[in-house]
Amino acid sequence: MTGADLKSVNVTTDRTNNYQVAFELNSEGAQIFKDFTSQNVGKILAIVLDKRVISAPRINSAIPDGKGVITGQL
């Protein structure tokens, strides 16, 4: 899956420098993500940009609808 599957992205931070990246995928990306997250709950998912890992969050639950939120610290 690539950035081409992103339909929208919104990034915010709170007062304690925690961030939230809310995203929505197109229909093809949503199906890929649904299958992957369903099979890998509890595991780490690396997010890679230009061949560099920029984040590695844990999959807390399946993401069935192509919409999700990644949270963490800056």
PDB file of N, H, CA, C and O in Angstrom:
ATOM      1  N   MET A   1       0.846  -1.157   0.000  1.00  0.00           N
ATOM      2  CA  MET A   1       0.000   0.000   0.000  1.00  0.00           C
ATOM      3  C   MET A   1       0.892   1.221   0.000  1.00  0.00           C
ATOM      4  O   MET A   1       1.966   1.204   0.601  1.00  0.00           O
ATOM      5  N   THR A   2       0.466   2.272  -0.660  1.00  0.00           N
ATOM      6  H   THR A   2      -0.407   2.286  -1.148  1.00  0.00           H
ATOM      7  CA  THR A   2       1.268   3.492  -0.776  1.00  0.00           C
ATOM      8  C   THR A   2       0.426   4.715  -0.407  1.00  0.00           C
ATOM      9  O   THR A   2      -0.763   4.604  -0.110  1.00  0.00           O
ATOM     10  N   GLY A   3       1.066   5.869  -0.433  1.00  0.00           N
ATOM     11  H   GLY A   3       2.032   5.959  -0.674  1.00  0.00           H
ATOM     12  CA  GLY A   3       0.367   7.121  -0.172  1.00  0.00           C
ATOM     13  C   GLY A   3      -0.728   7.396  -1.168  1.00  0.00           C
ATOM     14  O   GLY A   3      -1.632   8.186  -0.892  1.00  0.00           O
ATOM     15  N   ALA A   4      -0.669   6.761  -2.325  1.00  0.00           N
ATOM     16  H   ALA A   4       0.065   6.119  -2.549  1.00  0.00           H
ATOM     17  CA  ALA A   4      -1.726   6.936  -3.328  1.00  0.00           C
ATOM     18  C   ALA A   4      -3.073   6.434  -2.820  1.00  0.00           C
ATOM     19  O   ALA A   4      -4.118   6.825  -3.340  1.00  0.00           O
ATOM     20  N   ASP A   5      -3.052   5.564  -1.801  1.00  0.00           N
ATOM     21  H   ASP A   5      -2.203   5.246  -1.379  1.00  0.00           H
ATOM     22  CA  ASP A   5      -4.292   5.029  -1.234  1.00  0.00           C
ATOM     23  C   ASP A   5      -4.913   5.953  -0.186  1.00  0.00           C
ATOM     24  O   ASP A   5      -6.022   5.697   0.284  1.00  0.00           O
ATOM     25  N   LEU A   6      -4.204   7.033   0.185  1.00  0.00           N
ATOM     26  H   LEU A   6      -3.304   7.241  -0.197  1.00  0.00           H
ATOM     27  CA  LEU A   6      -4.744   7.989   1.151  1.00  0.00           C
ATOM     28  C   LEU A   6      -5.778   8.892   0.502  1.00  0.00           C
ATOM     29  O   LEU A   6      -5.538   9.479  -0.554  1.00  0.00           O
ATOM     30  N   LYS A   7      -6.921   8.994   1.142  1.00  0.00           N
ATOM     31  H   LYS A   7      -7.116   8.517   2.000  1.00  0.00           H
ATOM     32  CA  LYS A   7      -7.979   9.898   0.686  1.00  0.00           C
ATOM     33  C   LYS A   7      -7.858  11.241   1.411  1.00  0.00           C
ATOM     34  O   LYS A   7      -8.024  12.298   0.802  1.00  0.00           O
ATOM     35  N   SER A   8      -7.568  11.193   2.720  1.00  0.00           N
ATOM     36  H   SER A   8      -7.433  10.335   3.215  1.00  0.00           H
ATOM     37  CA  SER A   8      -7.361  12.425   3.495  1.00  0.00           C
ATOM     38  C   SER A   8      -6.515  12.124   4.720  1.00  0.00           C
ATOM     39  O   SER A   8      -6.479  10.995   5.208  1.00  0.00           O
ATOM     40  N   VAL A   9      -5.821  13.176   5.218  1.00  0.00           N
ATOM     41  H   VAL A   9      -5.850  14.094   4.822  1.00  0.00           H
ATOM     42  CA  VAL A   9      -4.984  13.081   6.418  1.00  0.00           C
ATOM     43  C   VAL A   9      -5.104  14.386   7.190  1.00  0.00           C
ATOM     44  O   VAL A   9      -5.108  15.466   6.599  1.00  0.00           O
ATOM     45  N   ASN A  10      -5.201  14.286   8.523  1.00  0.00           N
ATOM     46  H   ASN A  10      -5.198  13.409   9.004  1.00  0.00           H
ATOM     47  CA  ASN A  10      -5.253  15.464   9.384  1.00  0.00           C
ATOM     48  C   ASN A  10      -4.341  15.210  10.582  1.00  0.00           C
ATOM     49  O   ASN A  10      -4.492  14.203  11.273  1.00  0.00           O
ATOM     50  N   VAL A  11      -3.385  16.131  10.835  1.00  0.00           N
ATOM     51  H   VAL A  11      -3.263  16.950  10.274  1.00  0.00           H
ATOM     52  CA  VAL A  11      -2.438  15.977  11.932  1.00  0.00           C
ATOM     53  C   VAL A  11      -2.682  17.070  12.966  1.00  0.00           C
ATOM     54  O   VAL A  11      -2.788  18.248  12.625  1.00  0.00           O
ATOM     55  N   THR A  12      -2.770  16.668  14.243  1.00  0.00           N
ATOM     56  H   THR A  12      -2.683  15.711  14.521  1.00  0.00           H
ATOM     57  CA  THR A  12      -2.933  17.625  15.340  1.00  0.00           C
ATOM     58  C   THR A  12      -2.009  17.222  16.489  1.00  0.00           C
ATOM     59  O   THR A  12      -1.555  16.080  16.558  1.00  0.00           O
ATOM     60  N   THR A  13      -1.737  18.168  17.389  1.00  0.00           N
ATOM     61  H   THR A  13      -2.107  19.095  17.333  1.00  0.00           H
ATOM     62  CA  THR A  13      -1.000  17.877  18.612  1.00  0.00           C
ATOM     63  C   THR A  13      -1.768  18.468  19.791  1.00  0.00           C
ATOM     64  O   THR A  13      -2.563  19.395  19.637  1.00  0.00           O
ATOM     65  N   ASP A  14      -1.510  17.907  20.974  1.00  0.00           N
ATOM     66  H   ASP A  14      -0.864  17.154  21.100  1.00  0.00           H
ATOM     67  CA  ASP A  14      -2.144  18.460  22.163  1.00  0.00           C
ATOM     68  C   ASP A  14      -1.117  19.193  23.019  1.00  0.00           C
ATOM     69  O   ASP A  14       0.034  19.340  22.608  1.00  0.00           O
ATOM     70  N   ARG A  15      -1.510  19.649  24.184  1.00  0.00           N
ATOM     71  H   ARG A  15      -2.445  19.530  24.518  1.00  0.00           H
ATOM     72  CA  ARG A  15      -0.633  20.446  25.055  1.00  0.00           C
ATOM     73  C   ARG A  15       0.585  19.692  25.558  1.00  0.00           C
ATOM     74  O   ARG A  15       1.570  20.316  25.951  1.00  0.00           O
ATOM     75  N   THR A  16       0.543  18.365  25.557  1.00  0.00           N
ATOM     76  H   THR A  16      -0.258  17.858  25.238  1.00  0.00           H
ATOM     77  CA  THR A  16       1.663  17.568  26.065  1.00  0.00           C
ATOM     78  C   THR A  16       2.515  16.982  24.939  1.00  0.00           C
ATOM     79  O   THR A  16       3.252  16.019  25.152  1.00  0.00           O
ATOM     80  N   ASN A  17       2.414  17.556  23.752  1.00  0.00           N
ATOM     81  H   ASN A  17       1.816  18.338  23.579  1.00  0.00           H
ATOM     82  CA  ASN A  17       3.172  17.128  22.570  1.00  0.00           C
ATOM     83  C   ASN A  17       2.826  15.724  22.089  1.00  0.00           C
ATOM     84  O   ASN A  17       3.622  15.103  21.384  1.00  0.00           O
ATOM     85  N   ASN A  18       1.664  15.220  22.453  1.00  0.00           N
ATOM     86  H   ASN A  18       1.018  15.724  23.025  1.00  0.00           H
ATOM     87  CA  ASN A  18       1.174  13.991  21.839  1.00  0.00           C
ATOM     88  C   ASN A  18       0.564  14.364  20.501  1.00  0.00           C
ATOM     89  O   ASN A  18      -0.058  15.417  20.367  1.00  0.00           O
ATOM     90  N   TYR A  19       0.739  13.518  19.532  1.00  0.00           N
ATOM     91  H   TYR A  19       1.244  12.662  19.641  1.00  0.00           H
ATOM     92  CA  TYR A  19       0.178  13.813  18.230  1.00  0.00           C
ATOM     93  C   TYR A  19      -0.918  12.817  17.872  1.00  0.00           C
ATOM     94  O   TYR A  19      -0.991  11.713  18.413  1.00  0.00           O
ATOM     95  N   GLN A  20      -1.765  13.245  16.945  1.00  0.00           N
ATOM     96  H   GLN A  20      -1.706  14.141  16.505  1.00  0.00           H
ATOM     97  CA  GLN A  20      -2.789  12.381  16.372  1.00  0.00           C
ATOM     98  C   GLN A  20      -2.772  12.581  14.872  1.00  0.00           C
ATOM     99  O   GLN A  20      -2.849  13.705  14.376  1.00  0.00           O
ATOM    100  N   VAL A  21      -2.671  11.481  14.163  1.00  0.00           N
ATOM    101  H   VAL A  21      -2.609  10.568  14.566  1.00  0.00           H
ATOM    102  CA  VAL A  21      -2.762  11.513  12.709  1.00  0.00           C
ATOM    103  C   VAL A  21      -4.029  10.753  12.341  1.00  0.00           C
ATOM    104  O   VAL A  21      -4.079   9.527  12.439  1.00  0.00           O
ATOM    105  N   ALA A  22      -5.043  11.483  11.921  1.00  0.00           N
ATOM    106  H   ALA A  22      -5.002  12.479  11.842  1.00  0.00           H
ATOM    107  CA  ALA A  22      -6.305  10.867  11.486  1.00  0.00           C
ATOM    108  C   ALA A  22      -6.237  10.700   9.973  1.00  0.00           C
ATOM    109  O   ALA A  22      -5.845  11.621   9.256  1.00  0.00           O
ATOM    110  N   PHE A  23      -6.619   9.528   9.495  1.00  0.00           N
ATOM    111  H   PHE A  23      -6.937   8.780  10.076  1.00  0.00           H
ATOM    112  CA  PHE A  23      -6.530   9.277   8.054  1.00  0.00           C
ATOM    113  C   PHE A  23      -7.753   8.534   7.544  1.00  0.00           C
ATOM    114  O   PHE A  23      -8.472   7.873   8.293  1.00  0.00           O
ATOM    115  N   GLU A  24      -7.959   8.668   6.246  1.00  0.00           N
ATOM    116  H   GLU A  24      -7.375   9.206   5.637  1.00  0.00           H
ATOM    117  CA  GLU A  24      -9.008   7.920   5.551  1.00  0.00           C
ATOM    118  C   GLU A  24      -8.411   7.404   4.253  1.00  0.00           C
ATOM    119  O   GLU A  24      -7.704   8.129   3.552  1.00  0.00           O
ATOM    120  N   LEU A  25      -8.697   6.157   3.937  1.00  0.00           N
ATOM    121  H   LEU A  25      -9.271   5.568   4.506  1.00  0.00           H
ATOM    122  CA  LEU A  25      -8.164   5.513   2.743  1.00  0.00           C
ATOM    123  C   LEU A  25      -9.227   5.380   1.662  1.00  0.00           C
ATOM    124  O   LEU A  25     -10.423   5.375   1.953  1.00  0.00           O
ATOM    125  N   ASN A  26      -8.783   5.273   0.411  1.00  0.00           N
ATOM    126  H   ASN A  26      -7.811   5.277   0.175  1.00  0.00           H
ATOM    127  CA  ASN A  26      -9.718   4.993  -0.669  1.00  0.00           C
ATOM    128  C   ASN A  26     -10.187   3.535  -0.539  1.00  0.00           C
ATOM    129  O   ASN A  26      -9.698   2.814   0.331  1.00  0.00           O
ATOM    130  N   SER A  27     -11.103   3.101  -1.370  1.00  0.00           N
ATOM    131  H   SER A  27     -11.499   3.687  -2.077  1.00  0.00           H
ATOM    132  CA  SER A  27     -11.699   1.770  -1.209  1.00  0.00           C
ATOM    133  C   SER A  27     -10.675   0.640  -1.347  1.00  0.00           C
ATOM    134  O   SER A  27     -10.744  -0.341  -0.606  1.00  0.00           O
ATOM    135  N   GLU A  28      -9.743   0.759  -2.266  1.00  0.00           N
ATOM    136  H   GLU A  28      -9.687   1.556  -2.868  1.00  0.00           H
ATOM    137  CA  GLU A  28      -8.726  -0.283  -2.436  1.00  0.00           C
ATOM    138  C   GLU A  28      -7.805  -0.341  -1.213  1.00  0.00           C
ATOM    139  O   GLU A  28      -7.519  -1.422  -0.700  1.00  0.00           O
ATOM    140  N   GLY A  29      -7.344   0.821  -0.751  1.00  0.00           N
ATOM    141  H   GLY A  29      -7.577   1.699  -1.167  1.00  0.00           H
ATOM    142  CA  GLY A  29      -6.499   0.883   0.434  1.00  0.00           C
ATOM    143  C   GLY A  29      -7.224   0.395   1.668  1.00  0.00           C
ATOM    144  O   GLY A  29      -6.628  -0.270   2.515  1.00  0.00           O
ATOM    145  N   ALA A  30      -8.512   0.719   1.783  1.00  0.00           N
ATOM    146  H   ALA A  30      -8.996   1.259   1.095  1.00  0.00           H
ATOM    147  CA  ALA A  30      -9.313   0.286   2.940  1.00  0.00           C
ATOM    148  C   ALA A  30      -9.379  -1.232   3.020  1.00  0.00           C
ATOM    149  O   ALA A  30      -9.285  -1.794   4.111  1.00  0.00           O
ATOM    150  N   GLN A  31      -9.538  -1.898   1.897  1.00  0.00           N
ATOM    151  H   GLN A  31      -9.615  -1.442   1.010  1.00  0.00           H
ATOM    152  CA  GLN A  31      -9.597  -3.364   1.890  1.00  0.00           C
ATOM    153  C   GLN A  31      -8.255  -3.972   2.284  1.00  0.00           C
ATOM    154  O   GLN A  31      -8.201  -4.925   3.062  1.00  0.00           O
ATOM    155  N   ILE A  32      -7.173  -3.417   1.744  1.00  0.00           N
ATOM    156  H   ILE A  32      -7.216  -2.643   1.112  1.00  0.00           H
ATOM    157  CA  ILE A  32      -5.832  -3.901   2.089  1.00  0.00           C
ATOM    158  C   ILE A  32      -5.582  -3.723   3.586  1.00  0.00           C
ATOM    159  O   ILE A  32      -5.099  -4.637   4.254  1.00  0.00           O
ATOM    160  N   PHE A  33      -5.915  -2.540   4.109  1.00  0.00           N
ATOM    161  H   PHE A  33      -6.308  -1.798   3.566  1.00  0.00           H
ATOM    162  CA  PHE A  33      -5.670  -2.236   5.521  1.00  0.00           C
ATOM    163  C   PHE A  33      -6.552  -3.093   6.427  1.00  0.00           C
ATOM    164  O   PHE A  33      -6.105  -3.549   7.480  1.00  0.00           O
ATOM    165  N   LYS A  34      -7.787  -3.310   6.026  1.00  0.00           N
ATOM    166  H   LYS A  34      -8.150  -2.940   5.171  1.00  0.00           H
ATOM    167  CA  LYS A  34      -8.698  -4.171   6.791  1.00  0.00           C
ATOM    168  C   LYS A  34      -8.107  -5.568   6.920  1.00  0.00           C
ATOM    169  O   LYS A  34      -8.034  -6.115   8.020  1.00  0.00           O
ATOM    170  N   ASP A  35      -7.688  -6.140   5.807  1.00  0.00           N
ATOM    171  H   ASP A  35      -7.747  -5.695   4.914  1.00  0.00           H
ATOM    172  CA  ASP A  35      -7.124  -7.490   5.828  1.00  0.00           C
ATOM    173  C   ASP A  35      -5.866  -7.551   6.695  1.00  0.00           C
ATOM    174  O   ASP A  35      -5.707  -8.459   7.511  1.00  0.00           O
ATOM    175  N   PHE A  36      -4.977  -6.577   6.509  1.00  0.00           N
ATOM    176  H   PHE A  36      -5.106  -5.839   5.846  1.00  0.00           H
ATOM    177  CA  PHE A  36      -3.716  -6.575   7.244  1.00  0.00           C
ATOM    178  C   PHE A  36      -3.925  -6.372   8.738  1.00  0.00           C
ATOM    179  O   PHE A  36      -3.383  -7.128   9.544  1.00  0.00           O
ATOM    180  N   THR A  37      -4.701  -5.366   9.117  1.00  0.00           N
ATOM    181  H   THR A  37      -5.141  -4.752   8.462  1.00  0.00           H
ATOM    182  CA  THR A  37      -4.880  -5.091  10.546  1.00  0.00           C
ATOM    183  C   THR A  37      -5.661  -6.210  11.238  1.00  0.00           C
ATOM    184  O   THR A  37      -5.405  -6.497  12.407  1.00  0.00           O
ATOM    185  N   SER A  38      -6.590  -6.836  10.557  1.00  0.00           N
ATOM    186  H   SER A  38      -6.799  -6.602   9.607  1.00  0.00           H
ATOM    187  CA  SER A  38      -7.346  -7.951  11.138  1.00  0.00           C
ATOM    188  C   SER A  38      -6.425  -9.114  11.485  1.00  0.00           C
ATOM    189  O   SER A  38      -6.634  -9.799  12.487  1.00  0.00           O
ATOM    190  N   GLN A  39      -5.421  -9.332  10.668  1.00  0.00           N
ATOM    191  H   GLN A  39      -5.252  -8.775   9.855  1.00  0.00           H
ATOM    192  CA  GLN A  39      -4.514 -10.470  10.851  1.00  0.00           C
ATOM    193  C   GLN A  39      -3.321 -10.149  11.750  1.00  0.00           C
ATOM    194  O   GLN A  39      -2.541 -11.044  12.077  1.00  0.00           O
ATOM    195  N   ASN A  40      -3.169  -8.891  12.152  1.00  0.00           N
ATOM    196  H   ASN A  40      -3.803  -8.164  11.886  1.00  0.00           H
ATOM    197  CA  ASN A  40      -1.963  -8.499  12.883  1.00  0.00           C
ATOM    198  C   ASN A  40      -2.221  -7.664  14.139  1.00  0.00           C
ATOM    199  O   ASN A  40      -1.365  -6.874  14.536  1.00  0.00           O
ATOM    200  N   VAL A  41      -3.383  -7.828  14.765  1.00  0.00           N
ATOM    201  H   VAL A  41      -4.078  -8.470  14.443  1.00  0.00           H
ATOM    202  CA  VAL A  41      -3.688  -7.110  16.016  1.00  0.00           C
ATOM    203  C   VAL A  41      -2.614  -7.445  17.054  1.00  0.00           C
ATOM    204  O   VAL A  41      -2.244  -8.605  17.235  1.00  0.00           O
ATOM    205  N   GLY A  42      -2.127  -6.407  17.727  1.00  0.00           N
ATOM    206  H   GLY A  42      -2.428  -5.465  17.580  1.00  0.00           H
ATOM    207  CA  GLY A  42      -1.100  -6.577  18.753  1.00  0.00           C
ATOM    208  C   GLY A  42       0.316  -6.477  18.228  1.00  0.00           C
ATOM    209  O   GLY A  42       1.265  -6.391  19.007  1.00  0.00           O
ATOM    210  N   LYS A  43       0.465  -6.489  16.925  1.00  0.00           N
ATOM    211  H   LYS A  43      -0.306  -6.559  16.292  1.00  0.00           H
ATOM    212  CA  LYS A  43       1.795  -6.394  16.319  1.00  0.00           C
ATOM    213  C   LYS A  43       2.100  -4.945  15.946  1.00  0.00           C
ATOM    214  O   LYS A  43       1.222  -4.083  15.978  1.00  0.00           O
ATOM    215  N   ILE A  44       3.354  -4.697  15.595  1.00  0.00           N
ATOM    216  H   ILE A  44       4.067  -5.397  15.569  1.00  0.00           H
ATOM    217  CA  ILE A  44       3.826  -3.372  15.220  1.00  0.00           C
ATOM    218  C   ILE A  44       3.690  -3.190  13.705  1.00  0.00           C
ATOM    219  O   ILE A  44       3.944  -4.114  12.933  1.00  0.00           O
ATOM    220  N   LEU A  45       3.289  -1.994  13.298  1.00  0.00           N
ATOM    221  H   LEU A  45       3.082  -1.243  13.926  1.00  0.00           H
ATOM    222  CA  LEU A  45       3.184  -1.644  11.879  1.00  0.00           C
ATOM    223  C   LEU A  45       4.107  -0.461  11.614  1.00  0.00           C
ATOM    224  O   LEU A  45       3.856   0.637  12.111  1.00  0.00           O
ATOM    225  N   ALA A  46       5.152  -0.661  10.852  1.00  0.00           N
ATOM    226  H   ALA A  46       5.356  -1.552  10.447  1.00  0.00           H
ATOM    227  CA  ALA A  46       6.073   0.424  10.523  1.00  0.00           C
ATOM    228  C   ALA A  46       5.457   1.323   9.455  1.00  0.00           C
ATOM    229  O   ALA A  46       4.882   0.849   8.475  1.00  0.00           O
ATOM    230  N   ILE A  47       5.592   2.628   9.667  1.00  0.00           N
ATOM    231  H   ILE A  47       6.060   3.013  10.463  1.00  0.00           H
ATOM    232  CA  ILE A  47       5.166   3.617   8.681  1.00  0.00           C
ATOM    233  C   ILE A  47       6.434   4.180   8.073  1.00  0.00           C
ATOM    234  O   ILE A  47       7.266   4.754   8.775  1.00  0.00           O
ATOM    235  N   VAL A  48       6.583   4.017   6.761  1.00  0.00           N
ATOM    236  H   VAL A  48       5.906   3.551   6.190  1.00  0.00           H
ATOM    237  CA  VAL A  48       7.828   4.341   6.069  1.00  0.00           C
ATOM    238  C   VAL A  48       7.582   5.450   5.053  1.00  0.00           C
ATOM    239  O   VAL A  48       6.620   5.412   4.286  1.00  0.00           O
ATOM    240  N   LEU A  49       8.468   6.432   5.065  1.00  0.00           N
ATOM    241  H   LEU A  49       9.249   6.463   5.687  1.00  0.00           H
ATOM    242  CA  LEU A  49       8.420   7.531   4.106  1.00  0.00           C
ATOM    243  C   LEU A  49       9.812   7.696   3.521  1.00  0.00           C
ATOM    244  O   LEU A  49      10.778   7.885   4.259  1.00  0.00           O
ATOM    245  N   ASP A  50       9.922   7.626   2.211  1.00  0.00           N
ATOM    246  H   ASP A  50       9.137   7.472   1.611  1.00  0.00           H
ATOM    247  CA  ASP A  50      11.213   7.748   1.535  1.00  0.00           C
ATOM    248  C   ASP A  50      12.242   6.764   2.106  1.00  0.00           C
ATOM    249  O   ASP A  50      13.386   7.131   2.373  1.00  0.00           O
ATOM    250  N   LYS A  51      11.818   5.521   2.287  1.00  0.00           N
ATOM    251  H   LYS A  51      10.889   5.223   2.070  1.00  0.00           H
ATOM    252  CA  LYS A  51      12.657   4.422   2.775  1.00  0.00           C
ATOM    253  C   LYS A  51      13.170   4.621   4.200  1.00  0.00           C
ATOM    254  O   LYS A  51      14.164   4.013   4.595  1.00  0.00           O
ATOM    255  N   ARG A  52      12.490   5.473   4.973  1.00  0.00           N
ATOM    256  H   ARG A  52      11.682   5.967   4.653  1.00  0.00           H
ATOM    257  CA  ARG A  52      12.873   5.740   6.361  1.00  0.00           C
ATOM    258  C   ARG A  52      11.667   5.506   7.264  1.00  0.00           C
ATOM    259  O   ARG A  52      10.590   6.047   7.014  1.00  0.00           O
ATOM    260  N   VAL A  53      11.841   4.707   8.309  1.00  0.00           N
ATOM    261  H   VAL A  53      12.716   4.268   8.512  1.00  0.00           H
ATOM    262  CA  VAL A  53      10.758   4.460   9.263  1.00  0.00           C
ATOM    263  C   VAL A  53      10.531   5.742  10.060  1.00  0.00           C
ATOM    264  O   VAL A  53      11.442   6.247  10.716  1.00  0.00           O
ATOM    265  N   ILE A  54       9.304   6.260   9.994  1.00  0.00           N
ATOM    266  H   ILE A  54       8.564   5.850   9.461  1.00  0.00           H
ATOM    267  CA  ILE A  54       9.002   7.492  10.729  1.00  0.00           C
ATOM    268  C   ILE A  54       8.150   7.238  11.964  1.00  0.00           C
ATOM    269  O   ILE A  54       8.042   8.100  12.837  1.00  0.00           O
ATOM    270  N   SER A  55       7.549   6.065  12.038  1.00  0.00           N
ATOM    271  H   SER A  55       7.636   5.365  11.329  1.00  0.00           H
ATOM    272  CA  SER A  55       6.752   5.700  13.195  1.00  0.00           C
ATOM    273  C   SER A  55       6.529   4.192  13.164  1.00  0.00           C
ATOM    274  O   SER A  55       6.549   3.577  12.098  1.00  0.00           O
ATOM    275  N   ALA A  56       6.320   3.607  14.326  1.00  0.00           N
ATOM    276  H   ALA A  56       6.305   4.106  15.192  1.00  0.00           H
ATOM    277  CA  ALA A  56       6.063   2.166  14.395  1.00  0.00           C
ATOM    278  C   ALA A  56       5.032   1.886  15.480  1.00  0.00           C
ATOM    279  O   ALA A  56       5.369   1.342  16.531  1.00  0.00           O
ATOM    280  N   PRO A  57       3.778   2.255  15.231  1.00  0.00           N
ATOM    281  CA  PRO A  57       2.736   2.039  16.236  1.00  0.00           C
ATOM    282  C   PRO A  57       2.275   0.583  16.287  1.00  0.00           C
ATOM    283  O   PRO A  57       2.469  -0.187  15.347  1.00  0.00           O
ATOM    284  N   ARG A  58       1.659   0.234  17.418  1.00  0.00           N
ATOM    285  H   ARG A  58       1.502   0.860  18.183  1.00  0.00           H
ATOM    286  CA  ARG A  58       1.069  -1.091  17.597  1.00  0.00           C
ATOM    287  C   ARG A  58      -0.350  -1.062  17.039  1.00  0.00           C
ATOM    288  O   ARG A  58      -1.059  -0.067  17.192  1.00  0.00           O
ATOM    289  N   ILE A  59      -0.756  -2.127  16.406  1.00  0.00           N
ATOM    290  H   ILE A  59      -0.179  -2.935  16.281  1.00  0.00           H
ATOM    291  CA  ILE A  59      -2.124  -2.265  15.900  1.00  0.00           C
ATOM    292  C   ILE A  59      -2.986  -2.711  17.079  1.00  0.00           C
ATOM    293  O   ILE A  59      -2.887  -3.852  17.529  1.00  0.00           O
ATOM    294  N   ASN A  60      -3.829  -1.812  17.574  1.00  0.00           N
ATOM    295  H   ASN A  60      -3.910  -0.885  17.208  1.00  0.00           H
ATOM    296  CA  ASN A  60      -4.660  -2.120  18.736  1.00  0.00           C
ATOM    297  C   ASN A  60      -5.932  -2.870  18.375  1.00  0.00           C
ATOM    298  O   ASN A  60      -6.460  -3.627  19.190  1.00  0.00           O
ATOM    299  N   SER A  61      -6.422  -2.668  17.172  1.00  0.00           N
ATOM    300  H   SER A  61      -5.993  -2.053  16.510  1.00  0.00           H
ATOM    301  CA  SER A  61      -7.626  -3.362  16.719  1.00  0.00           C
ATOM    302  C   SER A  61      -7.675  -3.313  15.203  1.00  0.00           C
ATOM    303  O   SER A  61      -6.990  -2.508  14.572  1.00  0.00           O
ATOM    304  N   ALA A  62      -8.483  -4.174  14.633  1.00  0.00           N
ATOM    305  H   ALA A  62      -9.039  -4.828  15.145  1.00  0.00           H
ATOM    306  CA  ALA A  62      -8.664  -4.159  13.186  1.00  0.00           C
ATOM    307  C   ALA A  62      -9.269  -2.823  12.763  1.00  0.00           C
ATOM    308  O   ALA A  62     -10.061  -2.227  13.493  1.00  0.00           O
ATOM    309  N   ILE A  63      -8.891  -2.370  11.594  1.00  0.00           N
ATOM    310  H   ILE A  63      -8.247  -2.854  11.001  1.00  0.00           H
ATOM    311  CA  ILE A  63      -9.437  -1.117  11.056  1.00  0.00           C
ATOM    312  C   ILE A  63     -10.247  -1.500   9.814  1.00  0.00           C
ATOM    313  O   ILE A  63      -9.699  -1.571   8.715  1.00  0.00           O
ATOM    314  N   PRO A  64     -11.548  -1.747   9.986  1.00  0.00           N
ATOM    315  CA  PRO A  64     -12.362  -2.299   8.916  1.00  0.00           C
ATOM    316  C   PRO A  64     -12.906  -1.316   7.899  1.00  0.00           C
ATOM    317  O   PRO A  64     -13.318  -1.722   6.812  1.00  0.00           O
ATOM    318  N   ASP A  65     -12.916  -0.021   8.230  1.00  0.00           N
ATOM    319  H   ASP A  65     -12.581   0.309   9.113  1.00  0.00           H
ATOM    320  CA  ASP A  65     -13.600   0.933   7.350  1.00  0.00           C
ATOM    321  C   ASP A  65     -12.683   1.918   6.625  1.00  0.00           C
ATOM    322  O   ASP A  65     -13.154   2.851   5.975  1.00  0.00           O
ATOM    323  N   GLY A  66     -11.351   1.701   6.743  1.00  0.00           N
ATOM    324  H   GLY A  66     -10.969   0.943   7.272  1.00  0.00           H
ATOM    325  CA  GLY A  66     -10.424   2.583   6.043  1.00  0.00           C
ATOM    326  C   GLY A  66     -10.201   3.911   6.719  1.00  0.00           C
ATOM    327  O   GLY A  66      -9.619   4.817   6.122  1.00  0.00           O
ATOM    328  N   LYS A  67     -10.657   4.051   7.969  1.00  0.00           N
ATOM    329  H   LYS A  67     -11.130   3.315   8.453  1.00  0.00           H
ATOM    330  CA  LYS A  67     -10.451   5.284   8.737  1.00  0.00           C
ATOM    331  C   LYS A  67      -9.762   4.913  10.041  1.00  0.00           C
ATOM    332  O   LYS A  67     -10.119   3.926  10.684  1.00  0.00           O
ATOM    333  N   GLY A  68      -8.772   5.711  10.426  1.00  0.00           N
ATOM    334  H   GLY A  68      -8.482   6.513   9.904  1.00  0.00           H
ATOM    335  CA  GLY A  68      -8.078   5.394  11.664  1.00  0.00           C
ATOM    336  C   GLY A  68      -7.357   6.588  12.225  1.00  0.00           C
ATOM    337  O   GLY A  68      -7.291   7.648  11.602  1.00  0.00           O
ATOM    338  N   VAL A  69      -6.810   6.403  13.428  1.00  0.00           N
ATOM    339  H   VAL A  69      -6.863   5.543  13.934  1.00  0.00           H
ATOM    340  CA  VAL A  69      -6.050   7.443  14.115  1.00  0.00           C
ATOM    341  C   VAL A  69      -4.799   6.803  14.695  1.00  0.00           C
ATOM    342  O   VAL A  69      -4.866   5.774  15.367  1.00  0.00           O
ATOM    343  N   ILE A  70      -3.662   7.427  14.427  1.00  0.00           N
ATOM    344  H   ILE A  70      -3.608   8.263  13.881  1.00  0.00           H
ATOM    345  CA  ILE A  70      -2.393   7.008  14.996  1.00  0.00           C
ATOM    346  C   ILE A  70      -2.023   8.058  16.036  1.00  0.00           C
ATOM    347  O   ILE A  70      -2.022   9.252  15.738  1.00  0.00           O
ATOM    348  N   THR A  71      -1.707   7.619  17.266  1.00  0.00           N
ATOM    349  H   THR A  71      -1.708   6.649  17.508  1.00  0.00           H
ATOM    350  CA  THR A  71      -1.348   8.564  18.318  1.00  0.00           C
ATOM    351  C   THR A  71       0.039   8.241  18.844  1.00  0.00           C
ATOM    352  O   THR A  71       0.505   7.105  18.753  1.00  0.00           O
ATOM    353  N   GLY A  72       0.689   9.255  19.395  1.00  0.00           N
ATOM    354  H   GLY A  72       0.310  10.178  19.469  1.00  0.00           H
ATOM    355  CA  GLY A  72       2.021   9.043  19.964  1.00  0.00           C
ATOM    356  C   GLY A  72       2.619  10.336  20.437  1.00  0.00           C
ATOM    357  O   GLY A  72       1.931  11.350  20.551  1.00  0.00           O
ATOM    358  N   GLN A  73       3.924  10.299  20.717  1.00  0.00           N
ATOM    359  H   GLN A  73       4.483   9.476  20.624  1.00  0.00           H
ATOM    360  CA  GLN A  73       4.641  11.477  21.185  1.00  0.00           C
ATOM    361  C   GLN A  73       5.577  11.973  20.121  1.00  0.00           C
ATOM    362  O   GLN A  73       6.106  11.197  19.325  1.00  0.00           O
ATOM    363  N   LEU A  74       5.780  13.286  20.112  1.00  0.00           N
ATOM    364  H   LEU A  74       5.350  13.916  20.759  1.00  0.00           H
ATOM    365  CA  LEU A  74       6.714  13.889  19.164  1.00  0.00           C
ATOM    366  C   LEU A  74       8.130  13.729  19.657  1.00  0.00           C
ATOM    367  O   LEU A  74       9.068  14.173  18.995  1.00  0.00           O
TER     368      LEU A  74
END
